[in-house]
Amino acid sequence: MDHTLYASLANRASDLVEAGEHQQAIEILEQLVDSDLPDFDKAVMSLNIATVRDRMGDHDAALASYADALAYEGSTDSYFVAQQHAAYLSGLGRYEESISAYQGLIERPDVKAEDREIFAANVVTLRKLAGG
């Protein structure tokens, strides 16, 4: 996909979200996911869909979009989406699932040492919140 078109569509989706036109924004983001973008960009667009669905109050649909985003990110060396997913689970009060997601990040050999420390601290905090 041409970079100019990509940027234009992404900006349009952002404008639609700000205008409260969530479904239209999702449709544009889905077009981007279905395009020939690299997997990391598809992961980010799926993450954006998750964010919009969360704004709409549909946590189950948001989690499904996170799953899509994680699948695309899985073919890259990034862990940005995985980190966002773990934080999202925590925000929903799904502490055990969040702990598991952070543990998965901690065990990845490609995670930076400073990120690993942050994830480990998050696990400690989440365990306290979970009552254990």
Short mmCIF file of the C-alpha atoms (twelve columns), coordinates in Angstrom:
data_MODEL
# 
_entry.id   MODEL 
# 
loop_
_atom_site.group_PDB 
_atom_site.id 
_atom_site.type_symbol 
_atom_site.label_atom_id 
_atom_site.label_alt_id 
_atom_site.label_comp_id 
_atom_site.label_asym_id 
_atom_site.label_seq_id 
_atom_site.Cartn_x 
_atom_site.Cartn_y 
_atom_site.Cartn_z 
_atom_site.pdbx_PDB_model_num 
ATOM 1   C CA . MET A 1   0.000   0.000   0.000  1 
ATOM 2   C CA . ASP A 2   1.210   3.447   -0.856 1 
ATOM 3   C CA . HIS A 3   2.450   5.231   2.277  1 
ATOM 4   C CA . THR A 4   0.461   8.375   1.496  1 
ATOM 5   C CA . LEU A 5   -2.784  6.396   1.191  1 
ATOM 6   C CA . TYR A 6   -1.953  4.484   4.367  1 
ATOM 7   C CA . ALA A 7   -1.361  7.694   6.315  1 
ATOM 8   C CA . SER A 8   -4.481  9.300   4.877  1 
ATOM 9   C CA . LEU A 9   -6.702  6.360   5.828  1 
ATOM 10  C CA . ALA A 10  -5.190  6.092   9.297  1 
ATOM 11  C CA . ASN A 11  -5.721  9.819   9.870  1 
ATOM 12  C CA . ARG A 12  -9.289  9.572   8.595  1 
ATOM 13  C CA . ALA A 13  -9.983  6.730   11.021 1 
ATOM 14  C CA . SER A 14  -8.552  8.791   13.863 1 
ATOM 15  C CA . ASP A 15  -10.743 11.761  12.912 1 
ATOM 16  C CA . LEU A 16  -13.799 9.516   12.833 1 
ATOM 17  C CA . VAL A 17  -13.036 8.180   16.302 1 
ATOM 18  C CA . GLU A 18  -12.732 11.712  17.626 1 
ATOM 19  C CA . ALA A 19  -16.070 12.557  15.986 1 
ATOM 20  C CA . GLY A 20  -17.690 9.563   17.670 1 
ATOM 21  C CA . GLU A 21  -18.133 7.687   14.388 1 
ATOM 22  C CA . HIS A 22  -16.653 4.505   15.786 1 
ATOM 23  C CA . GLN A 23  -18.075 1.961   13.366 1 
ATOM 24  C CA . GLN A 24  -16.904 3.953   10.342 1 
ATOM 25  C CA . ALA A 25  -13.440 4.186   11.882 1 
ATOM 26  C CA . ILE A 26  -13.383 0.425   12.436 1 
ATOM 27  C CA . GLU A 27  -14.342 -0.160  8.798  1 
ATOM 28  C CA . ILE A 28  -11.386 1.918   7.604  1 
ATOM 29  C CA . LEU A 29  -9.024  0.203   10.038 1 
ATOM 30  C CA . GLU A 30  -10.267 -3.188  8.858  1 
ATOM 31  C CA . GLN A 31  -9.497  -2.169  5.263  1 
ATOM 32  C CA . LEU A 32  -5.961  -1.423  6.361  1 
ATOM 33  C CA . VAL A 33  -5.670  -4.788  8.120  1 
ATOM 34  C CA . ASP A 34  -6.911  -6.522  4.971  1 
ATOM 35  C CA . SER A 35  -4.391  -4.707  2.781  1 
ATOM 36  C CA . ASP A 36  -0.823  -5.598  1.879  1 
ATOM 37  C CA . LEU A 37  0.675   -3.787  4.866  1 
ATOM 38  C CA . PRO A 38  3.512   -5.455  6.787  1 
ATOM 39  C CA . ASP A 39  2.393   -7.612  9.707  1 
ATOM 40  C CA . PHE A 40  3.557   -5.103  12.326 1 
ATOM 41  C CA . ASP A 41  1.370   -2.396  10.779 1 
ATOM 42  C CA . LYS A 42  -1.540  -4.828  10.649 1 
ATOM 43  C CA . ALA A 43  -0.935  -5.554  14.325 1 
ATOM 44  C CA . VAL A 44  -1.077  -1.853  15.158 1 
ATOM 45  C CA . MET A 45  -4.245  -1.358  13.095 1 
ATOM 46  C CA . SER A 46  -5.838  -4.327  14.900 1 
ATOM 47  C CA . LEU A 47  -4.747  -2.772  18.193 1 
ATOM 48  C CA . ASN A 48  -6.425  0.458   17.097 1 
ATOM 49  C CA . ILE A 49  -9.612  -1.492  16.381 1 
ATOM 50  C CA . ALA A 50  -9.393  -2.953  19.889 1 
ATOM 51  C CA . THR A 51  -9.066  0.543   21.318 1 
ATOM 52  C CA . VAL A 52  -12.098 1.785   19.405 1 
ATOM 53  C CA . ARG A 53  -14.154 -1.230  20.460 1 
ATOM 54  C CA . ASP A 54  -13.146 -0.587  24.047 1 
ATOM 55  C CA . ARG A 55  -14.316 3.021   23.702 1 
ATOM 56  C CA . MET A 56  -17.618 1.619   22.500 1 
ATOM 57  C CA . GLY A 57  -17.813 -0.434  25.699 1 
ATOM 58  C CA . ASP A 58  -17.505 -3.773  23.917 1 
ATOM 59  C CA . HIS A 59  -14.732 -5.454  25.879 1 
ATOM 60  C CA . ASP A 60  -15.274 -8.884  24.314 1 
ATOM 61  C CA . ALA A 61  -14.880 -7.460  20.808 1 
ATOM 62  C CA . ALA A 62  -11.862 -5.491  21.982 1 
ATOM 63  C CA . LEU A 63  -10.271 -8.679  23.301 1 
ATOM 64  C CA . ALA A 64  -10.973 -10.411 19.980 1 
ATOM 65  C CA . SER A 65  -9.204  -7.562  18.181 1 
ATOM 66  C CA . TYR A 66  -6.295  -7.861  20.613 1 
ATOM 67  C CA . ALA A 67  -6.091  -11.542 19.670 1 
ATOM 68  C CA . ASP A 68  -5.901  -10.557 15.997 1 
ATOM 69  C CA . ALA A 69  -3.234  -7.970  16.779 1 
ATOM 70  C CA . LEU A 70  -1.204  -10.513 18.753 1 
ATOM 71  C CA . ALA A 71  -1.395  -12.970 15.867 1 
ATOM 72  C CA . TYR A 72  0.020   -10.411 13.449 1 
ATOM 73  C CA . GLU A 73  2.675   -9.297  15.926 1 
ATOM 74  C CA . GLY A 74  3.683   -12.923 16.422 1 
ATOM 75  C CA . SER A 75  5.435   -12.944 13.062 1 
ATOM 76  C CA . THR A 76  7.548   -9.923  14.032 1 
ATOM 77  C CA . ASP A 77  10.196  -9.288  16.657 1 
ATOM 78  C CA . SER A 78  8.035   -6.695  18.394 1 
ATOM 79  C CA . TYR A 79  6.219   -7.055  21.695 1 
ATOM 80  C CA . PHE A 80  4.423   -3.706  21.745 1 
ATOM 81  C CA . VAL A 81  0.967   -5.236  21.245 1 
ATOM 82  C CA . ALA A 82  1.651   -7.977  23.790 1 
ATOM 83  C CA . GLN A 83  2.578   -5.331  26.343 1 
ATOM 84  C CA . GLN A 84  -0.581  -3.320  25.571 1 
ATOM 85  C CA . HIS A 85  -2.675  -6.482  25.856 1 
ATOM 86  C CA . ALA A 86  -1.263  -7.309  29.280 1 
ATOM 87  C CA . ALA A 87  -2.007  -3.766  30.473 1 
ATOM 88  C CA . TYR A 88  -5.533  -3.919  29.027 1 
ATOM 89  C CA . LEU A 89  -6.271  -7.141  30.870 1 
ATOM 90  C CA . SER A 90  -5.061  -5.509  34.073 1 
ATOM 91  C CA . GLY A 91  -7.327  -2.522  33.467 1 
ATOM 92  C CA . LEU A 92  -10.278 -4.868  33.109 1 
ATOM 93  C CA . GLY A 93  -9.433  -6.414  36.480 1 
ATOM 94  C CA . ARG A 94  -8.444  -9.683  34.840 1 
ATOM 95  C CA . TYR A 95  -5.331  -9.897  36.969 1 
ATOM 96  C CA . GLU A 96  -4.504  -13.579 36.526 1 
ATOM 97  C CA . GLU A 97  -4.691  -13.267 32.737 1 
ATOM 98  C CA . SER A 98  -2.601  -10.113 32.876 1 
ATOM 99  C CA . ILE A 99  -0.005  -11.864 35.056 1 
ATOM 100 C CA . SER A 100 0.140   -14.693 32.540 1 
ATOM 101 C CA . ALA A 101 0.604   -12.227 29.672 1 
ATOM 102 C CA . TYR A 102 3.394   -10.406 31.519 1 
ATOM 103 C CA . GLN A 103 5.029   -13.750 32.409 1 
ATOM 104 C CA . GLY A 104 5.028   -14.620 28.726 1 
ATOM 105 C CA . LEU A 105 6.770   -11.344 27.987 1 
ATOM 106 C CA . ILE A 106 9.339   -11.887 30.743 1 
ATOM 107 C CA . GLU A 107 10.209  -15.294 29.287 1 
ATOM 108 C CA . ARG A 108 10.810  -13.962 25.782 1 
ATOM 109 C CA . PRO A 109 14.520  -13.901 24.955 1 
ATOM 110 C CA . ASP A 110 14.162  -10.770 22.811 1 
ATOM 111 C CA . VAL A 111 12.711  -8.556  25.565 1 
ATOM 112 C CA . LYS A 112 15.026  -5.757  26.667 1 
ATOM 113 C CA . ALA A 113 16.357  -6.102  30.206 1 
ATOM 114 C CA . GLU A 114 14.797  -2.818  31.346 1 
ATOM 115 C CA . ASP A 115 11.401  -3.908  29.962 1 
ATOM 116 C CA . ARG A 116 11.733  -7.285  31.661 1 
ATOM 117 C CA . GLU A 117 12.236  -5.477  34.996 1 
ATOM 118 C CA . ILE A 118 9.116   -3.377  34.435 1 
ATOM 119 C CA . PHE A 119 7.073   -6.444  33.507 1 
ATOM 120 C CA . ALA A 120 8.314   -8.276  36.615 1 
ATOM 121 C CA . ALA A 121 7.332   -5.299  38.791 1 
ATOM 122 C CA . ASN A 122 3.905   -5.317  37.143 1 
ATOM 123 C CA . VAL A 123 3.521   -8.994  38.030 1 
ATOM 124 C CA . VAL A 124 4.314   -8.254  41.686 1 
ATOM 125 C CA . THR A 125 1.726   -5.462  41.742 1 
ATOM 126 C CA . LEU A 126 -0.884  -7.587  39.993 1 
ATOM 127 C CA . ARG A 127 -0.366  -10.454 42.430 1 
ATOM 128 C CA . LYS A 128 -1.062  -8.043  45.290 1 
ATOM 129 C CA . LEU A 129 -4.183  -6.788  43.529 1 
ATOM 130 C CA . ALA A 130 -5.299  -10.362 42.899 1 
ATOM 131 C CA . GLY A 131 -5.046  -11.035 46.613 1 
ATOM 132 C CA . GLY A 132 -1.988  -13.199 46.614 1 
# 
